[in-house]
Amino acid sequence: MEIKSSGVKGGWLKNMIIKRLYFDNAMSCAGLSQLFDKSIPSITKAVNELIKEGFVVEEGYAPSSGGRRPLMYNINAKAMYILAVAMDQLSARLQLIDLQNNPVADMATVDIKLQNNEQALAMLINSLNNYVAQSGIPKNKIAGIGIGMPGFINAIEGINYTYLDAGGRSLSDYISEKTGITTYIDNDSSLIALAEQKFGIAKFQQEVMVINLGWGIGLGMIIDGKIFRGSNGFAGELSHIPISDDSALCACGKRGCLEAEASMLVVAEKAEEGIKEGRITSLKTMHGNFKMMGDALMEAANQGDQFALELLSDAGYKIGKALAILIHIMNPANIVLSGRGAKVGKILLAPIQQALLKYCIPRLASGTELLISSLGFDAELIGAAVLVMENFDKEEKGR
């Protein structure tokens, strides 16, 4: 099967202009010239070609600053589309969006359990193909598929060492072949951090820690303006920081990991146990459906349910204990609470701060501000789109 290239006919410069307008919105030819260190005539020629091809539109003149107002150019949001996919351990969300990150088709949510599921990859590929077919959008109008997923991931090679085994092959190459659309994968927490930096509360920040509050607890680290991945790509495993010596067994095989103590999955399990023991709460048992329980618990907490607040406060305190370790090592100016759990971010702040007061050196703690994401549960989808556009110039530049 022929795989559609994500590039635009005409070379690297035109692809870079599209990429830059996606991230920065309106720019002038002079601004693009300075950014790419190319002459204004060459930039103008490329922009005019992109206008004729339907990728760029005139935005109007910039506000007056005393001199001649430059003509501004912006991306044509409908020129191409991106299939953004956000996966967690239990399900996948699929969303076609335009080049301004607006949805152009209804979101599809597919139950795909990753742990001990040999059919997970086939289910994902089938879901991708069905979704594209039902959208009615031709594949040659889709710039690429970006997929965020949990696990130990080598984003460069496109391999997930934890889930979705492609027989030892590159997972991104395998999905590209089966869908006919160029595909990129990355760790979900890294993509959430990328989304916060490009379009969220951490925009323009060079140093920030982004906590992915989901069924697990992930960490995306922005250092010197870039995602920090460590020596082999696995940096940021906050979930497996040990916060107790002999507590619950974690999926990694160790005891006392943060994930085994404070993840949303664990909180949902504790909610089920409490209901069975007769705790007074508005929550009803979900009979082992921890995904529904997790969502219901967060909603109940925001409505003031005392049992839900108690569970989240306990989780927040344990998260704060792990963040104290992170602050001692990284000394970040900002920590962003993002992902699924951002909707209860205000509830988590107090117990996190309480733990920081107990476990963190005051001089270090006082220099770190806790922020709640405005992107929230959408952050991984936006990050998946960013992943595609970060690689938009890749093929053309390599030719």
C-alpha positions as CSV (number, residue, x, y, z in Angstrom):
1,M,0.0,0.0,0.0
2,E,1.3,3.4,-0.9
3,I,1.7,5.7,2.1
4,K,0.7,9.3,1.7
5,S,3.6,11.7,2.3
6,S,2.9,14.4,4.9
7,G,4.8,16.9,2.9
8,V,3.7,19.5,0.4
9,K,4.9,19.4,-3.1
10,G,7.6,22.0,-3.6
11,G,10.2,21.5,-1.0
12,W,11.3,22.0,2.6
13,L,10.8,25.8,2.8
14,K,7.1,25.6,2.0
15,N,6.6,22.9,4.5
16,M,8.4,24.9,7.1
17,I,6.2,27.9,6.4
18,I,3.1,25.8,6.9
19,K,4.5,24.3,10.1
20,R,5.4,27.7,11.5
21,L,2.0,29.3,10.7
22,Y,0.4,26.3,12.4
23,F,2.2,27.1,15.6
24,D,2.5,30.9,15.5
25,N,-0.6,31.9,13.5
26,A,-0.3,35.1,11.4
27,M,3.2,36.2,10.3
28,S,4.6,38.6,7.7
29,C,7.0,37.7,4.9
30,A,9.6,39.8,6.8
31,G,9.0,37.8,10.0
32,L,9.3,34.5,8.1
33,S,12.4,35.7,6.3
34,Q,14.1,36.5,9.6
35,L,13.0,33.2,11.2
36,F,14.3,31.0,8.4
37,D,17.3,33.3,7.4
38,K,16.0,33.4,3.8
39,S,15.6,36.4,1.5
40,I,12.3,38.2,1.5
41,P,11.9,37.5,-2.3
42,S,12.3,33.7,-1.8
43,I,9.9,33.8,1.1
44,T,7.4,35.8,-0.9
45,K,7.6,33.4,-3.8
46,A,7.0,30.4,-1.5
47,V,4.1,32.1,0.2
48,N,2.4,33.1,-3.1
49,E,2.7,29.5,-4.3
50,L,1.2,28.3,-1.0
51,I,-1.7,30.7,-1.5
52,K,-2.4,29.4,-5.0
53,E,-2.2,25.8,-3.7
54,G,-4.7,26.7,-0.9
55,F,-2.5,26.2,2.1
56,V,-2.1,29.9,3.1
57,V,-4.5,32.8,3.2
58,E,-4.0,36.6,3.6
59,E,-4.9,37.6,7.2
60,G,-4.9,41.4,6.6
61,Y,-2.5,44.1,7.7
62,A,-0.8,44.1,11.1
63,P,-1.7,46.9,13.6
64,S,0.1,50.2,13.0
65,S,3.3,50.7,14.8
66,G,4.2,54.0,13.2
67,G,5.5,52.6,9.9
68,R,4.1,50.8,6.9
69,R,1.9,48.0,8.1
70,P,3.0,44.5,6.9
71,L,0.6,42.1,5.2
72,M,0.1,39.1,7.5
73,Y,-0.4,35.5,6.3
74,N,-2.0,32.6,8.1
75,I,-2.6,28.9,7.6
76,N,-5.8,27.8,5.8
77,A,-7.3,25.7,8.5
78,K,-9.2,23.5,6.0
79,A,-6.2,22.9,3.7
80,M,-5.4,19.6,5.5
81,Y,-6.5,17.6,8.5
82,I,-4.8,15.6,11.2
83,L,-6.1,12.4,12.8
84,A,-5.2,12.8,16.5
85,V,-5.4,9.8,18.7
86,A,-5.2,9.8,22.5
87,M,-4.8,6.4,24.2
88,D,-4.8,5.3,27.8
89,Q,-4.7,1.8,29.3
90,L,-8.4,1.3,28.7
91,S,-9.5,3.2,25.6
92,A,-8.6,5.3,22.6
93,R,-10.1,8.6,21.5
94,L,-10.0,9.4,17.8
95,Q,-10.5,13.0,16.5
96,L,-10.0,14.5,13.1
97,I,-9.1,18.2,13.5
98,D,-8.1,21.0,11.1
99,L,-4.9,23.1,11.2
100,Q,-6.3,25.3,13.9
101,N,-7.0,22.3,16.2
102,N,-10.7,22.5,15.6
103,P,-12.7,19.2,15.4
104,V,-14.1,18.5,11.9
105,A,-15.8,15.2,12.7
106,D,-17.4,13.7,15.8
107,M,-14.9,12.1,18.3
108,A,-14.9,8.3,18.5
109,T,-14.1,6.6,21.7
110,V,-13.1,2.9,21.4
111,D,-12.6,0.5,24.3
112,I,-9.1,-1.0,23.8
113,K,-7.6,-2.6,26.8
114,L,-3.8,-2.6,26.4
115,Q,-2.7,-4.9,29.2
116,N,-2.5,-8.6,28.2
117,N,-4.5,-8.0,25.0
118,E,-3.0,-9.5,21.9
119,Q,-5.8,-8.1,19.7
120,A,-5.2,-4.5,20.8
121,L,-3.1,-3.5,17.8
122,A,-5.5,-5.0,15.3
123,M,-8.4,-3.3,17.1
124,L,-6.6,0.1,16.9
125,I,-5.8,-0.2,13.2
126,N,-9.4,-1.3,12.4
127,S,-10.7,1.7,14.4
128,L,-8.4,4.1,12.5
129,N,-9.5,2.8,9.1
130,N,-13.2,2.8,10.0
131,Y,-13.0,6.3,11.4
132,V,-11.3,7.7,8.3
133,A,-13.7,6.0,6.0
134,Q,-16.8,7.2,7.9
135,S,-15.4,10.8,8.0
136,G,-15.6,11.1,4.2
137,I,-12.3,13.0,4.2
138,P,-9.8,11.6,1.5
139,K,-6.6,10.2,2.9
140,N,-4.6,12.6,0.7
141,K,-6.1,15.5,2.8
142,I,-4.8,14.0,6.1
143,A,-1.4,15.3,7.0
144,G,-0.8,12.4,9.3
145,I,-1.9,10.3,12.2
146,G,-0.5,11.3,15.6
147,I,-0.9,8.8,18.5
148,G,-0.2,9.4,22.1
149,M,-0.1,6.2,24.2
150,P,1.3,4.9,27.6
151,G,4.4,2.8,27.8
152,F,8.1,2.9,27.3
153,I,8.4,4.5,23.9
154,N,11.2,5.2,21.5
155,A,9.6,8.0,19.5
156,I,12.4,8.2,17.0
157,E,12.2,4.5,16.1
158,G,8.4,4.4,16.6
159,I,8.5,1.5,19.1
160,N,6.4,0.9,22.2
161,Y,8.3,-1.6,24.4
162,T,5.3,-2.0,26.7
163,Y,2.2,-2.3,24.6
164,L,1.1,-2.9,21.0
165,D,3.8,-5.3,19.8
166,A,4.2,-5.1,16.0
167,G,6.4,-8.2,15.9
168,G,9.6,-6.3,16.7
169,R,9.0,-3.8,13.9
170,S,8.5,-0.1,14.2
171,L,4.9,0.4,15.4
172,S,4.5,3.7,13.6
173,D,5.7,2.1,10.3
174,Y,3.4,-0.8,10.8
175,I,0.3,1.5,11.4
176,S,1.4,3.6,8.4
177,E,1.3,0.6,6.2
178,K,-2.0,-0.7,7.4
179,T,-3.7,2.7,7.1
180,G,-1.9,4.3,4.2
181,I,-1.3,7.4,6.2
182,T,2.0,8.5,7.7
183,T,1.8,7.8,11.4
184,Y,3.9,9.0,14.4
185,I,3.7,7.7,18.0
186,D,4.9,9.1,21.3
187,N,4.4,8.7,25.0
188,D,1.2,10.3,26.2
189,S,2.8,12.4,28.9
190,S,5.4,13.8,26.5
191,L,2.6,14.8,24.1
192,I,0.6,16.4,26.9
193,A,3.7,18.5,27.8
194,L,4.2,19.4,24.2
195,A,0.5,20.6,23.9
196,E,0.9,22.7,27.1
197,Q,4.0,24.3,25.7
198,K,2.7,25.0,22.2
199,F,-0.9,25.9,23.0
200,G,-1.6,25.8,26.7
201,I,-0.7,27.4,30.0
202,A,3.1,26.7,29.5
203,K,3.2,28.5,26.1
204,F,6.6,30.1,25.5
205,Q,8.1,28.6,28.8
206,Q,11.5,27.0,28.5
207,E,11.5,25.1,31.7
208,V,8.3,23.4,33.0
209,M,7.2,20.1,34.4
210,V,3.8,18.8,33.2
211,I,2.0,16.1,35.3
212,N,-0.3,13.8,33.3
213,L,-3.0,12.9,35.8
214,G,-4.7,9.9,34.3
215,W,-5.2,6.2,34.9
216,G,-1.4,6.4,35.6
217,I,0.6,9.4,36.6
218,G,3.0,10.6,34.0
219,L,5.5,13.4,33.6
220,G,6.5,15.4,30.6
221,M,9.6,17.6,31.1
222,I,10.3,20.7,29.0
223,I,14.0,21.6,29.5
224,D,15.6,24.4,27.5
225,G,12.4,24.6,25.4
226,K,12.5,20.9,24.4
227,I,11.0,17.7,25.6
228,F,13.7,16.0,27.8
229,R,13.7,12.2,27.1
230,G,16.9,11.0,28.9
231,S,19.6,8.8,27.4
232,N,17.2,6.2,25.9
233,G,14.0,8.0,25.7
234,F,12.3,6.9,29.0
235,A,12.8,9.9,31.2
236,G,9.8,11.1,33.2
237,E,8.5,7.9,34.8
238,L,7.1,9.7,37.8
239,S,4.6,6.9,38.3
240,H,7.3,4.6,39.5
241,I,8.9,6.9,42.1
242,P,8.6,4.8,45.4
243,I,6.7,6.7,48.1
244,S,6.3,3.8,50.5
245,D,8.3,0.7,51.4
246,D,5.8,-2.2,51.5
247,S,2.5,-1.0,50.2
248,A,0.5,-2.0,47.1
249,L,2.1,-4.0,44.3
250,C,2.6,-2.0,41.1
251,A,2.1,-3.3,37.5
252,C,5.9,-2.8,37.1
253,G,6.5,-5.5,39.7
254,K,7.7,-3.2,42.5
255,R,5.9,-2.2,45.7
256,G,5.1,1.3,46.8
257,C,5.1,3.1,43.4
258,L,3.2,6.3,43.1
259,E,1.0,4.8,40.4
260,A,0.0,1.9,42.8
261,E,-0.9,4.5,45.5
262,A,-2.5,7.5,43.8
263,S,-3.4,7.0,40.1
264,M,-7.0,7.5,39.0
265,L,-7.4,3.8,38.4
266,V,-6.4,3.1,42.1
267,V,-8.7,5.9,43.3
268,A,-11.6,4.3,41.3
269,E,-10.8,0.9,42.8
270,K,-10.8,2.4,46.3
271,A,-14.2,4.0,45.6
272,E,-15.7,0.6,44.6
273,E,-14.3,-0.9,47.8
274,G,-15.7,1.9,49.9
275,I,-19.2,1.6,48.4
276,K,-19.2,-2.1,49.1
277,E,-18.2,-1.4,52.7
278,G,-21.2,1.0,53.1
279,R,-19.6,4.4,52.8
280,I,-22.1,7.2,52.4
281,T,-21.7,8.7,49.0
282,S,-23.7,9.7,45.9
283,L,-21.5,7.3,43.9
284,K,-22.9,4.0,42.8
285,T,-20.9,0.8,42.2
286,M,-19.8,0.3,38.6
287,H,-19.1,-3.4,39.0
288,G,-15.5,-3.2,38.0
289,N,-15.8,-0.5,35.3
290,F,-13.1,1.7,36.7
291,K,-13.2,4.0,33.7
292,M,-16.8,5.0,34.4
293,M,-16.1,5.1,38.1
294,G,-13.1,7.4,37.7
295,D,-15.2,9.9,35.7
296,A,-18.1,9.7,38.0
297,L,-15.8,10.2,41.1
298,M,-14.3,13.4,39.7
299,E,-17.8,14.7,38.9
300,A,-19.0,13.8,42.4
301,A,-16.0,15.5,44.0
302,N,-16.7,18.7,42.1
303,Q,-20.3,18.5,43.4
304,G,-19.0,18.2,47.0
305,D,-19.3,14.5,47.7
306,Q,-17.3,14.0,50.9
307,F,-16.2,10.4,50.1
308,A,-15.0,11.4,46.7
309,L,-13.2,14.4,48.1
310,E,-11.6,12.2,50.8
311,L,-10.2,9.8,48.1
312,L,-8.9,12.6,45.9
313,S,-7.3,14.4,48.9
314,D,-5.5,11.2,49.8
315,A,-4.2,10.8,46.3
316,G,-3.2,14.5,46.1
317,Y,-1.2,14.2,49.2
318,K,0.8,11.2,47.8
319,I,1.2,13.0,44.5
320,G,2.6,16.0,46.4
321,K,5.1,13.7,48.2
322,A,6.4,12.6,44.7
323,L,6.4,16.2,43.5
324,A,8.6,17.2,46.5
325,I,11.2,14.7,45.1
326,L,10.8,16.2,41.6
327,I,11.3,19.8,43.0
328,H,14.4,18.9,44.9
329,I,15.9,17.4,41.7
330,M,14.7,19.8,39.0
331,N,13.9,23.1,40.8
332,P,11.2,24.0,38.3
333,A,9.6,27.4,38.2
334,N,6.2,25.8,37.3
335,I,4.5,22.5,37.5
336,V,1.3,22.0,35.4
337,L,-1.4,19.6,36.4
338,S,-2.8,18.4,33.2
339,G,-4.6,15.4,31.5
340,R,-7.8,13.7,32.6
341,G,-7.4,14.7,36.2
342,A,-7.1,18.4,35.5
343,K,-10.9,18.7,36.0
344,V,-10.3,18.1,39.8
345,G,-7.1,20.2,39.8
346,K,-8.4,22.7,42.3
347,I,-9.3,19.9,44.7
348,L,-5.9,18.3,44.4
349,L,-4.0,21.6,45.0
350,A,-4.6,21.8,48.8
351,P,-3.3,18.3,49.6
352,I,-0.4,18.6,47.2
353,Q,0.6,21.9,48.9
354,Q,0.3,20.2,52.3
355,A,2.6,17.5,51.3
356,L,5.1,20.0,49.8
357,L,5.1,21.8,53.1
358,K,6.0,18.6,54.9
359,Y,8.5,17.1,52.5
360,C,10.0,19.9,50.5
361,I,12.7,22.4,51.5
362,P,10.8,25.7,51.9
363,R,13.2,27.7,49.7
364,L,12.7,25.3,46.9
365,A,9.0,24.9,47.3
366,S,8.3,28.6,47.4
367,G,10.0,29.0,44.0
368,T,7.7,26.5,42.3
369,E,4.2,27.5,41.2
370,L,1.5,24.9,40.6
371,L,-0.7,25.6,37.6
372,I,-3.9,23.9,36.4
373,S,-4.1,23.2,32.7
374,S,-6.7,24.9,30.6
375,L,-6.5,22.2,28.0
376,G,-7.2,19.4,30.4
377,F,-8.5,16.2,28.9
378,D,-8.0,17.6,25.4
379,A,-4.2,18.0,25.9
380,E,-3.2,14.6,24.6
381,L,-5.3,15.0,21.5
382,I,-3.7,18.4,20.8
383,G,-0.3,17.0,21.6
384,A,-0.9,14.2,19.0
385,A,-1.7,16.9,16.4
386,V,1.5,18.8,17.4
387,L,3.5,15.5,16.9
388,V,2.3,15.4,13.3
389,M,3.2,19.0,12.6
390,E,6.5,18.8,14.4
391,N,7.4,16.2,11.8
392,F,5.8,17.9,8.8
393,D,9.0,19.0,7.1
394,K,10.8,15.7,7.8
395,E,10.5,13.9,4.5
396,E,11.1,16.8,2.3
397,K,14.2,18.0,4.2
398,G,15.7,14.5,4.0
399,R,15.5,14.3,0.2
